[in-house]
């Protein structure tokens, strides 16, 4: 992250210079145009009055040309300074990042099938981020066919989120009511919180909204057994409606953070219901790659230094385990402590009688004369006594 911050600092300097150059350029050109216009008016007035201008015309024009030339030279000099700042960004990137990553990426990764998967991941990310036009353009240029059923949940999701950002609750409420049963199975509080926000909006309307707010409170009835305390708080706020909620103990109900929270809740629950991840697979893979890449580069350097290039075959495996943090834990995994390989369906984890766990491949290699001796304790046992573990 320090390397990224270093490049970002250089980039910020360039952006600041671009902004300053734009303002300086605009100001200089405006002054120059005003000067030329003023001179033109003076010469025109002198011509109408039939005053002799031949004596001073040469001097005035030479001054005007000099001012134009000086302005252009100053702008050109500032523009060159920006170019030098841009080159420093490139040097910072070269200094902090290794441009040659081919050594840790197998050539087969860029086969046609893998390219197709990568393109679909990019398109899905664009749809999920709401960049629908960019996703459509990429589909056309890459000739990737995306079914309408694939696009539909992303279009619906982004339409509702856009409405929520504008504090329009109707699309989200309609969606939540339509999917009430599925949301209940997820123990979701989305529908209640949407009704709560609608009720608060009515309260914010002032004293003339009491009756409408009381009528709307009937929507809370199905949620009374789960959200009794929150409903009591909202009912209590009606007492202070004439004085204004902003000056009452219930002013926290008007906090804008509730709108940010409802967007997060809707995104989480809608993605769970539609079978989508809250974060796109591309963003998750990118974040994991940022953590793993420096480690893999170091391993590559060590392998080349010790001249043992055959150790890492680049097949679906890594030479060591890389800790990505709890954020990237999506399912349980087990790496064999003997072979240092992650177990798979074809090479599952096996629990021995003594309680130690190894992979099936390791078990087969440790069999000697029909007997198996645990590599961690002296217990001998029959290989057939091992039990497969399913995490």
C-alpha positions in Angstrom: 0.0 0.0 0.0 2.9 2.3 0.6 3.9 1.9 -3.0 0.4 2.8 -4.2 0.4 5.8 -1.9 3.7 7.0 -3.4 2.3 6.9 -6.9 -0.9 8.5 -5.7 1.0 11.5 -4.3 2.8 12.1 -7.6 -0.6 11.8 -9.4 -2.2 14.4 -7.0 0.6 16.8 -7.8 -0.1 16.4 -11.5 -3.8 17.0 -11.0 -3.2 20.1 -8.9 -0.9 21.5 -11.6 -3.5 20.7 -14.3 -6.1 22.6 -12.3 -3.8 25.5 -11.7 -2.7 25.6 -15.3 -6.3 25.6 -16.5 -7.2 28.6 -14.2 -4.0 30.5 -15.2 -4.6 29.8 -18.9 -8.2 31.0 -18.7 -7.2 34.1 -16.7 -4.3 35.0 -19.1 -6.4 34.6 -22.2 -9.3 36.7 -20.8 -6.8 39.5 -20.0 -5.3 39.3 -23.5 -8.7 39.4 -25.2 -9.8 42.4 -23.0 -6.5 44.2 -24.0 -7.0 43.5 -27.7 -10.6 44.5 -27.6 -9.8 47.7 -25.8 -7.1 48.6 -28.3 -9.5 47.9 -31.2 -12.1 50.2 -29.7 -9.5 53.0 -29.2 -8.3 52.7 -32.8 -11.9 52.6 -34.1 -12.7 55.8 -32.1 -9.6 57.5 -33.4 -10.6 56.6 -37.0 -14.1 58.0 -36.6 -12.8 61.3 -35.3 -10.3 61.3 -38.2 -7.4 61.7 -35.9 -3.9 61.0 -37.2 -2.9 57.5 -35.9 0.0 56.6 -38.3 2.6 58.0 -35.8 1.4 55.8 -32.9 0.0 52.8 -34.8 3.3 51.0 -35.2 4.2 51.4 -31.5 0.7 50.2 -30.4 0.8 47.2 -32.6 4.3 46.2 -31.6 3.3 46.4 -27.9 0.2 44.3 -28.6 2.2 41.6 -30.5 4.8 41.6 -27.6 2.0 41.1 -25.0 0.5 38.2 -27.1 3.9 36.6 -27.5 4.8 36.9 -23.8 1.4 35.3 -22.8 1.8 32.4 -25.2 5.4 31.8 -24.0 4.3 31.8 -20.4 1.5 29.3 -21.1 3.9 27.1 -23.1 6.5 27.1 -20.3 3.8 26.1 -17.7 2.7 23.3 -20.1 6.2 21.9 -20.2 6.4 21.9 -16.5 3.2 19.7 -16.5 4.9 17.3 -18.9 7.8 16.9 -16.5 5.3 16.1 -13.6 3.6 13.4 -15.8 7.0 11.8 -16.5 7.6 11.7 -12.7 4.4 9.7 -12.3 5.7 7.2 -14.8 9.0 7.0 -13.0 7.3 6.5 -9.7 5.3 3.6 -11.2 8.4 2.0 -12.6 10.2 2.4 -9.3 7.5 1.0 -7.1 6.1 -1.8 -9.3 7.5 -4.6 -11.3 6.3 -4.4 -14.9 7.2 -8.0 -15.7 4.5 -10.2 -14.2 4.7 -12.9 -16.9 6.9 -15.1 -14.7 4.1 -15.8 -12.2 1.3 -16.1 -14.7 1.0 -19.4 -16.8 0.7 -18.9 -20.5 -2.5 -21.0 -20.5 -4.3 -18.3 -18.5 -4.8 -16.3 -21.7 -6.3 -19.1 -23.7 -9.7 -18.4 -25.4 -11.7 -20.0 -22.6 -10.0 -18.0 -19.8 -10.3 -14.8 -21.8 -14.0 -15.4 -22.1 -14.3 -15.9 -18.3 -12.3 -12.7 -17.7 -14.5 -10.7 -20.1 -17.7 -12.0 -18.4 -16.2 -11.0 -15.0 -15.5 -7.5 -16.2 -19.0 -7.1 -17.8 -20.6 -8.4 -14.5 -18.6 -5.9 -12.5 -19.7 -3.0 -14.8 -23.3 -4.0 -14.5 -23.1 -4.3 -10.7 -21.5 -0.9 -10.5 -24.3 0.7 -12.5 -22.1 1.4 -15.5 -24.7 -0.1 -17.9 -23.7 1.9 -21.0 -20.1 0.9 -20.6 -21.0 -2.8 -20.1 -23.2 -2.7 -23.3 -20.4 -1.2 -25.3 -17.9 -3.8 -24.1 -20.4 -6.6 -25.0 -20.6 -5.2 -28.5 -16.9 -4.7 -29.0 -15.8 -8.0 -27.5 -18.7 -9.9 -29.3 -19.6 -11.5 -25.9 -23.3 -12.5 -25.9 -25.0 -11.8 -22.6 -28.5 -13.1 -22.0 -31.3 -10.7 -21.0 -31.8 -12.9 -17.9 -28.3 -12.2 -16.9 -28.8 -8.4 -17.2 -32.2 -8.2 -15.6 -31.3 -8.4 -11.9 -28.5 -5.9 -12.3 -30.8 -3.4 -14.1 -33.4 -3.8 -11.4 -30.9 -3.5 -8.6 -29.4 -0.3 -10.0 -32.8 1.3 -10.8 -33.9 0.8 -7.2 -30.6 2.0 -5.7 -30.7 5.1 -7.9 -34.2 5.9 -6.6 -33.0 5.4 -3.0 -30.1 7.8 -3.6 -32.8 10.4 -4.6 -34.7 9.5 -1.4 -37.5 7.9 -3.5 -38.8 4.8 -1.5 -41.5 3.6 -3.8 -39.5 1.3 -6.1 -37.7 -0.3 -3.1 -41.0 -0.7 -1.2 -42.7 -2.4 -4.2 -39.8 -4.8 -4.6 -39.7 -5.6 -0.8 -43.5 -6.3 -0.7 -43.3 -8.5 -3.8 -40.4 -10.5 -2.3 -41.8 -10.5 1.3 -41.8 -14.3 1.8 -38.2 -14.7 0.5 -37.0 -11.8 2.6 -38.6 -13.3 5.7 -36.7 -16.5 5.1 -33.5 -14.5 5.2 -34.6 -12.8 8.4 -34.3 -9.5 6.6 -35.4 -6.2 8.2 -35.5 -4.4 4.8 -39.3 -3.9 4.5 -39.7 -2.7 8.1 -36.8 -0.2 7.6 -38.3 1.1 4.4 -41.7 1.7 6.1 -39.8 3.3 9.0 -38.1 5.8 6.6 -41.4 6.6 4.9 -43.0 7.2 8.3 -40.1 9.5 9.2 -40.5 11.4 6.0 -44.1 12.1 6.9 -43.1 13.3 10.3 -40.6 15.7 8.7 -43.5 17.3 6.9 -44.5 19.1 10.1 -47.8 19.4 12.1 -50.1 19.0 9.1 -48.9 15.4 8.6 -50.0 13.8 12.0 -53.1 12.1 10.6 -51.3 10.8 7.5 -48.4 9.5 9.7 -50.9 7.7 12.0 -52.6 6.1 9.1 -49.3 5.0 7.7 -48.3 3.5 11.0 -50.6 0.6 10.3 -47.9 -0.8 8.1 -45.9 -1.6 11.2 -48.4 -4.1 12.5 -46.8 -7.2 10.9 -43.5 -6.2 12.4 -44.7 -5.4 15.9 -43.4 -8.6 17.6 -39.9 -8.0 16.2 -39.5 -4.2 16.3 -41.7 -3.2 19.2 -39.2 -0.8 20.8 -38.4 1.0 17.5 -42.1 1.4 16.8 -42.7 2.8 20.3 -39.9 5.4 19.7 -41.6 6.5 16.4 -45.0 6.8 18.0 -43.5 8.8 20.9 -42.1 11.3 18.4 -45.6 12.3 17.4 -45.9 14.2 20.7 -43.1 16.7 19.6 -44.4 17.1 16.0 -45.9 20.6 16.7 -42.6 21.8 18.2 -40.5 20.3 15.4 -38.6 17.1 15.5 -35.3 19.0 15.0 -35.7 20.6 18.4 -36.8 17.4 20.2 -35.2 14.3 21.8 -36.2 12.5 18.5 -34.0 14.6 16.2 -31.8 11.5 15.5 -34.7 10.1 13.4 -33.9 12.8 10.8 -30.2 11.8 10.5 -29.1 11.3 6.8 -27.2 8.2 7.9 -30.5 6.3 7.7 -30.5 6.7 3.9 -26.9 5.4 3.6 -27.9 2.5 5.9 -31.0 1.6 3.8 -28.9 1.5 0.6 -26.5 -0.9 2.3 -29.3 -3.2 3.6 -31.1 -3.3 0.3 -27.9 -4.1 -1.6 -27.0 -6.9 0.8 -30.5 -8.5 1.0 -31.2 -8.1 -2.7 -27.9 -9.6 -3.7 -28.6 -12.6 -1.3 -32.0 -13.0 -2.8 -30.9 -12.8 -6.4 -27.9 -15.1 -5.9 -25.4 -12.3 -6.4 -22.4 -11.4 -4.2 -22.4 -7.9 -2.6 -18.9 -7.4 -4.1 -18.3 -8.4 -7.7 -16.1 -11.4 -8.3 -13.7 -9.1 -10.2 -13.2 -6.7 -7.3 -12.7 -9.6 -4.9 -10.1 -11.2 -7.2 -8.4 -7.9 -7.7 -8.2 -7.3 -3.9 -6.8 -10.8 -3.3 -4.3 -10.4 -6.1 -3.0 -7.1 -4.6 -2.2 -9.1 -1.4 -0.8 -12.2 -3.1 1.2 -10.6 -5.9 4.1 -9.2 -3.8 4.5 -12.6 -2.1 4.5 -14.5 -5.5 7.0 -12.0 -6.9 9.4 -12.7 -3.9 8.9 -16.5 -4.4 9.7 -16.2 -8.1 12.9 -14.3 -7.3 14.0 -16.9 -4.8 13.3 -19.8 -7.2 15.3 -18.1 -10.0 18.1 -17.4 -7.6 18.4 -21.0 -6.4 17.9 -22.3 -9.9 15.0 -24.6 -9.0 12.5 -23.5 -11.6 10.8 -26.9 -11.7 9.4 -26.6 -8.1 6.4 -24.5 -9.2 4.5 -26.0 -12.1 2.0 -23.1 -12.4 -0.9 -25.6 -12.5 -3.9 -24.9 -10.2 -1.7 -24.5 -7.2 0.5 -22.0 -5.3 4.0 -22.9 -4.0 3.0 -21.7 -0.5 -0.1 -20.7 1.4 -0.9 -17.0 1.2 -2.9 -15.4 4.0 -5.6 -13.1 2.5 -7.4 -12.2 5.7 -10.8 -13.0 7.1 -12.5 -10.8 4.4 -11.6 -13.3 1.8 -12.8 -16.4 3.7 -15.8 -17.8 1.8 -15.6 -21.5 2.6 -13.5 -23.9 4.7 -10.2 -25.1 3.2 -7.6 -27.6 4.4 -4.0 -27.9 3.4 -2.2 -31.2 3.9 0.6 -30.7 6.5 2.7 -33.4 4.8 2.5 -32.5 1.1 1.7 -28.8 1.7 -1.2 -29.0 -0.9 -4.7 -27.8 -0.5 -7.1 -30.8 -0.5 -9.6 -31.2 -3.3 -12.5 -33.5 -4.2 -10.1 -36.0 -5.8 -7.6 -35.6 -2.9 -9.8 -35.1 0.2 -8.7 -34.7 3.8 -8.6 -38.0 5.8 -8.9 -38.2 9.6 -6.8 -41.0 11.1 -7.8 -43.0 14.2 -5.4 -40.9 16.4 -7.2 -37.7 15.3 -4.5 -36.2 13.0 -5.7 -35.2 9.5 -3.7 -35.6 6.3 -4.6 -35.7 2.6 -5.4 -39.0 0.8 -2.3 -38.7 -1.4 -0.1 -38.3 1.7 -1.9 -41.4 3.3 -1.1 -43.5 0.2 2.5 -42.5 0.2 2.9 -43.3 3.9 1.6 -46.9 3.6 4.3 -49.4 4.3 3.6 -53.2 4.2 -0.2 -52.6 4.4 0.2 -50.6 7.6 0.2 -46.8 8.2 2.2 -45.1 10.8 0.9 -41.6 11.7 3.6 -39.0 10.9 2.8 -37.1 14.1 2.4 -39.8 16.6 3.7 -43.4 16.9 0.2 -45.0 16.4 0.1 -47.7 13.8 -3.2 -48.3 12.0 -4.8 -49.7 8.9 -5.2 -47.3 6.0 -8.8 -48.4 5.7 -9.6 -47.0 9.1 -9.1 -43.4 7.9 -12.4 -41.4 7.5 -12.9 -38.7 4.9 -13.7 -35.3 6.3 -16.2 -32.9 4.7 -15.9 -29.3 5.9 
